[in-house]
Amino acid sequence: MISIEEALAVSQERITDCGSEIVADFTDLIARGEDSGFSRKEVLVAISALTACELSSLPDVPRIH
């Protein structure tokens, strides 16, 4: 089975660095969703669905069925 790191062809270090860079914005995004009246679970599921959609548009990411 291919790992997410292999699928994205970036190092774990870069993924970690990227996460550190965007964590504050991610936290703010969750808070904005909650402030709009959605539960934390609803916000996270919506983010997950949007992320899956973005990943599926990349030509070099394997499809999971």
Phi, psi and omega in degrees: 000138181279137179277161178298326179296317179293320182296322182271351179054042173227157182282156176300324179299318179292322178296316178297315178299317180297315178302319178297325182288325187254000185301321181295317178295321179297315178298318178296320179298316177299314180298320178298318178297316178294321178295336178275001175102005179266150177286160178302319179296317178299317180297313182294322177294319178297317177298318179299316179296318178295321178296316179299320179296316179296316179297322182292341179276350178277131186290337186257013178260127180298146179274138176251123182252000000 
